[in-house]
Amino acid sequence: MAGTLGQASDFASQRPPLWQYGYTFALAGLMLFMSYSGADKQGEFAKRFGHLAFYGVTIATEMVLLGLTYLGMRFAHMKLREVVGGRWNTFEDFLLDVAVAFGFWILSYAVLIGLGYAMHMASPGAIDEGKKTIQLLAPRSAIELLLWICMSTTAGFVEEIVFRGYFQRQFTTLLRNVWLGMLISAAIFGLSHGYEGKQRMLLIFVYGAMFGTLAILRKSLRPGMMAHAWHDSFQGILLMIAQRLIKSGVIK
């Protein structure tokens, strides 16, 4: 799989002119601006227009982000197939990626839970804040859950291309170091979730670093896309269950 994420020396030797990184920084800046300017508006939007509208707008936003990223890839002379890591040559290759994605998902979930407890995110105050998020954003019906899964699948595909594909490759070639490129991409990933709060942004940074490491080791974005989509979809199922438990009074 030529031109994949792990080949840092190839990236360094093929580094484009520095002016082409202007678009990369502009895109990162736009994402951070949108994250912080809308940090307190997502719940309000869902409450005012409904969850289906919120999920739909989120999917549309992801597709716009993909389009902007694809434009940046064109500036940097990247091919989408190379960024993703080629294609499956055999059915066994597909099964291997599924197995790797599942193992990574379980491991990353365990790491996030452990870090959450270490950061006291199970304290009464954090739990109360979590309840507010559940009540504002959690899917409440089968149709909403289906659209949540569509949103999660879109995010898994798009965000892996944006962060572990485009940004990680760009900063790897700029800095001539694959691990620094990965860490900067993970930092942008965490900071772009400003609406999640400081503690969760730190967790998301760690989460992004794990995805970046997976992309480097596997030389492919496919396992990360699968794990990302599974994780976000599973979160929706958990949120829906929690919302019903809160409504029934089981969780107070």
C-alpha atoms as one frame of an Amber mdcrd trajectory, in Angstrom:
protein
   0.000   0.000   0.000   2.152   2.800  -1.300   2.046   6.255   0.217   0.429
   5.215   3.515   0.655   6.898   6.888   3.542   4.923   8.314   6.003   5.874
   5.597   7.316   9.028   7.236  10.528   9.074   5.237   8.552   9.037   1.974
   6.381  11.916   3.198   9.433  13.949   4.148  11.070  13.438   0.767   7.846
  14.439  -1.000   7.105  17.496   1.154   5.220  20.099  -0.903   6.076  23.824
  -0.887   5.402  25.520   2.434   2.691  27.773   0.970   0.458  24.740   0.528
   0.297  24.356   4.314  -1.513  27.686   4.549  -4.749  25.944   3.622  -4.079
  23.276   6.265  -3.687  25.880   9.009  -6.714  27.816   7.744  -8.881  24.680
   7.806  -7.688  23.792  11.313  -8.374  27.352  12.462 -11.860  27.300  10.955
 -12.670  24.035  12.716 -11.469  25.364  16.072 -13.420  28.599  15.617 -16.600
  26.684  14.801 -16.001  24.390  17.777 -15.674  27.162  20.339 -18.198  29.576
  18.862 -20.829  26.853  18.917 -19.754  25.197  22.151 -22.942  26.118  24.024
 -25.394  26.026  21.109 -25.675  22.340  20.197 -28.026  21.467  23.019 -30.113
  24.572  22.323 -30.429  23.628  18.647 -31.516  20.070  19.470 -34.024  21.357
  22.019 -35.511  23.936  19.649 -35.593  22.034  16.345 -35.575  18.422  17.511
 -33.078  15.597  17.424 -33.717  14.581  13.823 -32.862  18.087  12.631 -29.774
  18.174  14.851 -28.500  14.819  13.588 -29.249  15.810   9.991 -27.377  19.107
  10.286 -24.444  17.262  11.881 -24.280  14.857   8.927 -24.405  17.785   6.494
 -21.634  19.554   8.425 -19.467  16.426   8.252 -19.934  16.271   4.476 -18.955
  19.935   4.103 -15.858  19.196   6.189 -15.049  16.268   3.905 -15.355  18.526
   0.868 -13.039  21.152   2.372 -10.557  18.446   3.307 -10.670  16.934  -0.163
  -9.820  20.361  -1.576  -6.810  20.482   0.749  -5.798  17.017  -0.397  -5.884
  18.226  -3.996  -3.624  21.152  -3.085  -1.201  18.692  -1.452  -1.414  16.252
  -4.390  -2.884  13.494  -2.223  -5.081  10.736  -3.605  -8.020   9.587  -1.511
  -7.203   5.918  -2.104  -3.654   6.455  -0.830  -4.887   8.368   2.212  -7.300
   5.569   3.129  -4.587   2.970   2.541  -5.461   1.215  -0.697  -8.185  -1.382
  -1.057  -8.847  -4.893   0.221  -7.254  -7.456  -2.075  -8.960 -10.474  -0.516
 -11.875 -11.233   1.785  -9.309 -12.274   4.399  -7.887  -8.736   4.320 -11.367
  -7.419   5.117 -11.802  -9.879   7.993  -8.392  -8.920   9.392  -9.345  -5.242
   9.418 -12.639  -6.105  11.153 -10.764  -8.091  13.814  -8.202  -5.317  14.327
 -10.964  -2.705  14.528 -12.917  -4.708  17.099  -9.857  -5.337  19.273  -8.860
  -1.680  19.078 -12.392  -0.557  19.934 -12.482  -2.702  23.084  -8.992  -1.571
  24.140  -9.665   2.116  23.513 -12.999   1.938  25.336 -11.262   0.433  28.371
  -8.580   3.143  28.276 -11.184   5.923  28.096 -13.166   4.467  30.999  -9.994
   4.175  33.090  -8.925   7.736  32.315 -12.438   8.988  33.032 -12.339   7.519
  36.520  -8.793   8.812  37.083  -9.973  12.312  36.131 -12.941  12.050  38.563
 -15.475  12.206  35.743 -17.729   9.934  37.806 -18.132  12.617  40.498 -21.676
  13.848  41.330 -21.133  17.126  39.477 -19.875  15.382  36.347 -22.764  12.917
  36.484 -25.301  15.761  36.720 -23.713  17.408  33.680 -23.833  14.095  31.859
 -27.550  13.785  32.600 -28.173  17.172  30.977 -26.302  16.056  27.865 -28.270
  12.807  27.763 -31.599  14.593  27.998 -30.646  17.110  25.293 -28.930  14.910
  22.687 -29.814  11.238  23.283 -31.963   9.494  20.646 -35.468   8.784  21.955
 -37.001   6.604  19.246 -36.048   3.945  16.717 -35.984   6.522  13.914 -33.750
   8.853  15.917 -31.442   5.959  16.793 -31.238   4.957  13.125 -30.280   8.501
  12.131 -27.783   8.593  15.033 -26.123   5.472  13.607 -26.050   7.103  10.159
 -24.467  10.176  11.754 -21.923   7.997  13.582 -21.009   6.102  10.421 -20.553
   9.368   8.549 -18.377  10.748  11.352 -16.274   7.588  11.436 -15.551   7.843
   7.720 -15.109  11.609   7.479 -13.169  12.316  10.674 -10.645   9.561  10.060
  -9.926  11.021   6.620  -9.726  14.555   8.027  -7.635  13.931  11.143  -5.737
  10.668  10.654  -5.547  11.103   6.897  -5.155  14.723   5.839  -3.951  16.508
   8.989  -1.710  13.689  10.174  -0.025  13.385   6.780   0.367  17.147   6.388
   2.011  17.679   9.767   4.130  14.561   9.297   5.587  15.933   6.074   5.928
  19.447   7.505   7.774  18.333  10.652   9.466  15.275   9.104   8.339  13.181
  12.067   5.387  10.796  11.937   4.813  10.829  15.717   4.814  14.618  16.003
   2.406  14.716  13.086   0.177  12.251  14.897   0.221  14.229  18.166  -0.622
  17.527  16.469  -3.471  15.885  14.576  -4.752  14.389  17.845  -4.529  17.812
  19.517  -6.623  19.387  16.745  -9.074  16.493  17.082  -9.443  17.143  20.814
  -9.676  20.920  20.503 -12.270  20.659  17.741 -14.653  19.156  20.315 -14.825
  22.317  22.412 -18.520  21.754  23.128 -17.555  18.639  25.137 -15.782  20.574
  27.921 -12.121  20.584  28.986 -11.994  17.154  30.602 -13.654  15.393  27.705
 -11.458  17.278  25.242  -8.433  15.746  26.973 -10.004  12.304  26.686 -10.717
  12.941  23.012  -7.080  13.973  22.484  -5.953  10.628  23.931  -8.593   8.883
  21.841  -7.316  10.644  18.726  -3.723   9.697  19.549  -4.770   6.045  19.778
  -6.480   6.274  16.388  -3.408   7.980  14.942  -1.141   5.239  16.269  -3.443
   2.596  14.794  -3.276   4.320  11.398   0.523   4.404  11.532   0.884   0.769
  12.560  -1.740  -0.586  10.159  -0.825   1.807   7.314  -4.551   2.158   6.712
  -7.529   4.181   7.927 -10.033   1.370   7.442  -9.818  -0.242  10.927 -10.034
   3.202  12.518 -13.088   4.100  10.457 -14.838   0.924  11.604 -13.918   1.375
  15.272 -14.860   5.070  15.204 -18.283   4.322  13.710 -18.899   1.458  16.152
 -17.892   3.571  19.152 -20.123   6.512  18.263 -23.046   4.219  17.378 -22.682
   2.324  20.655 -22.621   5.628  22.532 -25.988   6.455  20.992 -27.446   3.151
  22.172 -26.093   3.750  25.687 -27.439   7.310  25.707 -30.865   6.082  24.637
 -30.912   3.471  27.399 -29.711   6.018  29.971 -32.349   8.525  28.842 -35.103
   5.968  29.387 -33.711   5.004  32.787 -33.661   8.663  33.826 -37.214   9.149
  32.582 -38.431   6.088  34.493 -36.708   7.250  37.676 -34.226   4.368  37.865
 -31.386   6.887  37.494 -31.816   9.968  39.648
